[in-house]
């Protein structure tokens, strides 16, 4: 690929989660690229991200904004349009909020690697705002943000969309009227080794403790079943859930990669109750050779091959399965999926699950992403 002047855009740099893992990989692919973001909390991500030139929005200079940036949501559209990209040939944005809505000069190509259209105002609005007075009060803001999001989704703003999953490609089509190829994120499994022996008698939940993660659904299900559930992770809702959890649910908090890898290997299965945009931890669990009991929608459609549900399904139909789906976000439905898994547990052979997970490798991502950029550069200028 010819040398291009490249800029990266990311919504904010205040922690290190799935989106920042993708950004870190792109930072290695584009080592000379400047990085534009609304907010930057120094040291919150990786050395590779922090080592480059990082340009922030005017909002970043407001005292306390890096800790309370979500309260400034109404100003995000104004702030993201302040950046100047006239010195670049190519802009690559990684977006789940407003990063894709940057102002693009004529002749500059913009590829948006879309984690999801702005979740706060589209598919996750109920989860974040509820359905009562808070939602009614936020209705004018939600409507304004939706109009802005759609208005900045045309070809003159985003030359090419690339989605992280089939689910996200469907959302882009539904909300923006645009098509998007699917390139699954790079999942590095080098730090995870597959299980070599039988699991221990517990299930694993990697919690995010925000509404759409449905941690409470998993905990309530295990309260009813009485089986052991180990919960790792941190988030704003953890303390309340932990206080009310039954004795068979154990909270470990945030753990390092070595501990998480060990937990993946030791668990009977990962419980994945949320509707994810992609679902990184589902791939990681399968990389450790353990199946996933997942809500059967969203990114799980791409990352988990579900055990057939028909009563008369042949055993051969299950030979490629890497997990079990449930379809209603209710404790009873999740409990039935766990019981179905336990009846078929012996078919989930660790090395076969590991081979499936390796299909989401960084090398596969690099080849597919290069093809998307080549197609972008060959397309007519908007």
C-alpha positions in Angstrom: 0.0 0.0 0.0 1.4 3.4 -0.9 2.4 5.8 1.9 -0.6 7.8 3.0 -1.1 10.6 5.5 -3.4 8.8 7.9 -5.4 10.0 10.9 -7.2 7.9 13.4 -10.3 9.0 15.3 -11.7 7.3 18.5 -14.6 8.6 20.6 -12.6 8.9 23.9 -9.6 7.5 25.6 -10.6 7.1 29.2 -10.1 3.3 29.7 -9.1 0.1 28.0 -12.0 -2.0 26.8 -12.9 -3.8 23.6 -12.9 -0.7 21.4 -9.5 0.3 22.7 -8.1 -3.1 21.9 -9.1 -2.6 18.3 -7.6 0.9 18.4 -4.3 -0.5 19.8 -4.1 -2.9 16.9 -4.8 -0.2 14.3 -2.1 1.9 16.0 0.4 -0.8 15.2 -0.9 -0.9 11.6 -0.6 2.9 11.2 2.4 3.8 13.5 2.7 7.4 12.1 -1.0 8.2 12.3 -2.1 11.1 14.5 -5.0 10.2 16.8 -8.0 12.5 17.4 -10.4 12.0 20.3 -12.9 13.9 22.4 -11.3 13.2 25.7 -7.9 11.7 26.8 -7.0 10.5 30.2 -3.2 10.0 30.0 -2.2 6.5 30.9 -5.6 5.0 30.5 -4.8 2.9 27.5 -1.6 1.3 26.1 1.9 2.5 25.5 1.4 2.1 21.8 -1.6 4.4 21.8 -0.1 6.9 24.3 3.2 7.2 22.3 1.6 8.9 19.3 0.4 12.5 18.8 -3.0 12.8 20.4 -5.3 15.7 19.6 -8.3 16.3 21.8 -11.5 18.4 21.5 -12.2 21.6 23.4 -14.3 19.6 25.9 -11.2 17.9 27.2 -10.1 21.2 28.7 -13.1 21.5 31.0 -12.1 20.6 34.6 -13.4 17.1 35.5 -14.5 16.3 32.0 -12.3 13.2 31.7 -14.1 11.6 34.7 -17.6 12.9 33.9 -17.5 13.0 30.1 -20.9 11.3 29.6 -22.6 14.3 31.2 -21.4 16.4 28.2 -23.1 14.2 25.7 -25.3 17.1 24.3 -22.0 18.8 23.3 -20.4 15.8 21.5 -21.7 16.7 18.0 -20.3 20.2 18.3 -17.0 19.0 19.6 -16.3 16.2 17.1 -16.8 18.7 14.2 -13.9 20.9 15.5 -11.2 18.7 14.1 -9.4 19.6 10.9 -8.4 16.7 8.5 -7.2 18.8 5.6 -3.6 17.5 6.0 -4.5 13.9 5.6 -5.3 11.5 2.7 -7.1 8.8 4.8 -9.1 9.0 8.0 -10.0 5.7 9.9 -12.5 6.2 12.7 -13.4 3.6 15.3 -16.9 4.7 16.5 -19.7 3.8 18.8 -20.8 7.4 19.5 -19.8 10.4 17.3 -16.3 9.5 16.0 -17.8 8.7 12.6 -19.4 12.2 12.4 -16.2 14.2 11.8 -16.0 16.9 9.1 -14.2 15.5 6.1 -12.6 17.9 3.5 -13.1 17.3 -0.2 -10.8 14.6 -1.6 -10.1 12.9 1.8 -11.3 9.3 2.2 -13.0 8.3 5.4 -13.4 4.7 6.5 -15.5 4.2 9.6 -15.0 0.9 11.5 -18.3 0.9 13.3 -18.7 -0.8 16.6 -22.3 0.3 16.5 -24.4 3.3 15.6 -24.7 5.6 18.7 -26.0 3.1 21.3 -27.4 5.7 23.7 -30.0 6.9 21.2 -30.7 3.8 19.1 -30.8 0.2 20.1 -29.8 0.6 23.7 -31.8 3.8 24.5 -34.2 1.9 26.8 -31.4 0.2 28.6 -29.6 3.4 29.3 -32.6 5.8 29.9 -35.4 3.5 30.9 -39.0 4.0 30.0 -40.2 6.4 32.6 -39.8 10.1 33.4 -36.1 10.0 32.7 -36.7 8.8 29.2 -39.4 11.4 28.6 -37.1 14.2 29.8 -34.4 13.0 27.5 -36.6 12.6 24.5 -35.7 16.0 22.8 -32.0 15.2 23.2 -32.4 11.7 21.9 -34.3 13.1 18.8 -31.7 15.7 18.2 -28.8 13.2 18.4 -30.6 10.8 16.1 -31.0 13.6 13.5 -27.3 14.5 13.8 -26.3 10.9 13.6 -28.2 10.3 10.4 -27.2 13.6 8.9 -23.5 12.7 9.3 -23.8 9.2 7.9 -23.9 10.0 4.1 -21.1 9.3 1.6 -19.9 12.9 1.9 -19.2 12.2 5.6 -18.3 8.5 5.6 -16.9 7.2 2.4 -17.1 3.5 3.5 -18.6 1.8 6.5 -17.1 -1.5 7.8 -19.1 -3.2 10.6 -17.7 -5.4 13.3 -20.5 -8.0 13.0 -23.6 -8.9 11.0 -25.7 -7.3 13.8 -24.0 -3.9 13.4 -24.2 -4.1 9.6 -28.0 -4.6 10.0 -28.1 -1.5 12.3 -26.2 0.6 9.8 -28.6 -0.4 7.0 -31.6 0.2 9.2 -30.6 3.6 10.7 -28.4 5.1 8.0 -29.6 3.4 4.8 -26.0 2.4 4.0 -24.4 -1.0 3.3 -21.4 -2.2 5.3 -19.0 -5.1 4.8 -18.4 -7.2 7.9 -14.8 -7.5 9.3 -14.8 -9.1 12.7 -12.4 -7.5 15.2 -8.9 -8.9 15.7 -8.9 -11.3 18.7 -5.5 -12.0 20.1 -5.6 -15.5 21.8 -1.8 -15.8 22.3 -2.3 -15.2 26.1 -4.9 -18.0 26.3 -4.1 -21.7 26.2 -6.8 -24.3 25.7 -8.0 -26.5 28.5 -6.4 -30.0 28.6 -8.6 -31.6 31.3 -12.2 -31.6 32.5 -13.6 -28.4 33.9 -14.4 -27.5 37.5 -18.0 -27.3 38.7 -18.7 -23.6 38.1 -19.8 -21.2 35.4 -18.1 -17.9 34.5 -19.6 -14.5 33.9 -17.4 -11.6 32.7 -19.5 -8.7 33.9 -19.6 -5.1 32.7 -22.3 -4.0 35.2 -24.0 -1.6 32.8 -27.7 -2.1 31.9 -27.3 -3.9 28.5 -24.9 -6.5 29.9 -27.7 -8.2 31.8 -25.5 -9.3 34.7 -28.6 -9.3 36.9 -30.3 -11.8 34.7 -27.4 -14.2 35.0 -27.3 -13.8 38.8 -31.0 -14.3 39.3 -30.9 -17.4 37.1 -28.1 -18.9 39.2 -30.0 -18.0 42.4 -32.8 -20.3 41.1 -30.5 -23.0 39.9 -28.2 -23.1 42.9 -25.2 -23.8 40.7 -21.9 -21.9 41.3 -21.3 -18.7 39.3 -18.0 -16.9 39.3 -18.2 -13.2 38.3 -15.3 -11.1 37.2 -15.1 -7.5 36.1 -15.9 -4.0 37.4 -18.6 -1.4 36.5 -21.0 1.1 38.0 -23.7 -1.5 39.0 -21.4 -4.1 40.6 -21.8 -3.1 44.2 -25.6 -3.3 44.2 -25.6 -6.6 42.5 -23.0 -8.1 44.8 -24.9 -7.0 47.9 -28.0 -8.8 46.8 -26.3 -11.9 45.3 -26.9 -15.4 46.7 -24.0 -17.3 48.4 -23.5 -19.5 45.3 -22.4 -16.4 43.3 -18.8 -15.3 43.9 -17.4 -11.9 42.8 -13.7 -11.6 42.1 -13.6 -8.0 40.7 -11.1 -7.0 38.1 -8.5 -9.7 37.3 -5.4 -9.8 35.2 -5.1 -11.6 32.0 -3.3 -14.7 33.5 -6.1 -15.1 36.0 -8.8 -14.6 33.4 -7.2 -17.2 31.1 -7.1 -19.7 34.0 -10.8 -19.0 34.8 -11.8 -19.5 31.2 -10.0 -22.9 31.2 -11.4 -24.0 34.6 -15.1 -23.1 34.0 -17.7 -25.4 32.6 -18.9 -22.6 30.2 -19.1 -18.9 29.8 -22.5 -17.3 30.5 -23.0 -14.5 28.0 -26.5 -13.1 28.7 -26.3 -9.8 26.8 -27.0 -8.8 23.2 -23.5 -7.7 22.2 -22.3 -5.8 19.1 -19.6 -8.5 18.7 -18.7 -10.1 22.0 -14.9 -10.4 22.5 -15.1 -12.5 25.7 -17.2 -15.2 23.9 -14.3 -15.7 21.4 -11.8 -15.7 24.3 -13.7 -18.4 26.2 -13.9 -20.6 23.1 -10.1 -19.9 22.6 -9.7 -21.5 26.0 -11.7 -24.5 24.8 -14.8 -23.7 26.7 -18.4 -23.3 25.3 -20.6 -20.3 25.6 -24.2 -20.1 26.8 -25.3 -17.0 24.9 -28.3 -14.8 24.1 -29.0 -15.9 20.6 -28.9 -12.5 18.9 -26.4 -9.8 18.2 -22.7 -10.6 17.8 -23.2 -14.1 19.1 -24.7 -15.0 15.7 -21.2 -14.6 14.3 -19.0 -15.8 17.1 -20.9 -18.8 18.5 -22.1 -21.8 16.6 -25.2 -22.9 18.4 -26.2 -26.4 19.4 -29.3 -27.4 17.3 -32.5 -27.0 19.3 -34.9 -29.3 17.4 -35.8 -32.4 19.5 -35.1 -34.7 16.5 -31.8 -33.1 15.5 -29.1 -35.7 14.6 -26.0 -35.9 16.8 -24.1 -35.1 13.6 -25.8 -31.7 13.6 -24.1 -30.9 16.9 -20.6 -31.8 15.8 -19.6 -28.2 15.0 -21.5 -26.6 17.9 -19.5 -24.2 20.2 -22.3 -23.2 22.5 -26.0 -23.0 23.3 -28.4 -20.2 22.7 -31.3 -18.9 24.7 -33.8 -16.4 23.1 -35.8 -14.6 25.8 -34.0 -12.4 28.4 -35.7 -14.2 31.3 -34.2 -16.4 34.0 -36.4 -19.4 33.0 -35.1 -19.4 29.4 -31.5 -19.0 30.4 -31.9 -21.8 33.0 -33.3 -24.1 30.3 -30.4 -23.3 28.1 -28.0 -24.2 30.9 -29.8 -27.5 31.4 -29.6 -28.2 27.7 -25.9 -27.5 27.8 -25.3 -29.9 30.6 -27.1 -32.7 28.8 -24.7 -32.2 25.8 -21.6 -31.0 27.6 -19.5 -33.9 26.4 -19.6 -32.9 22.8 -17.8 -29.6 23.3 -14.2 -30.7 22.7 -11.7 -28.0 23.7 -9.3 -28.2 20.7 -12.2 -28.0 18.3 -13.5 -24.9 20.1 -10.1 -23.4 20.0 -9.8 -23.9 16.2 -13.1 -22.1 15.7 -11.9 -19.1 17.8 -8.7 -18.8 15.9 -10.7 -17.8 12.8 -11.0 -14.4 14.5 -7.2 -13.9 14.5 -5.4 -10.6 14.0 -3.8 -12.0 10.8 -7.3 -12.6 9.4 -8.4 -9.1 10.4 -5.3 -7.5 8.7 -6.0 -9.2 5.4 -9.7 -8.3 5.4 -9.1 -4.7 6.6 -6.5 -4.1 3.9 -9.0 -5.2 1.3 -11.5 -2.7 2.6 -9.0 0.2 2.5 -7.9 -0.8 -1.0 -11.6 -0.7 -2.1 -12.0 2.6 -0.4 -9.1 4.2 -2.2 -10.3 2.9 -5.5 -13.8 4.3 -5.1 -14.8 7.6 -6.6 -14.2 10.6 -4.4 -17.5 11.7 -2.8 
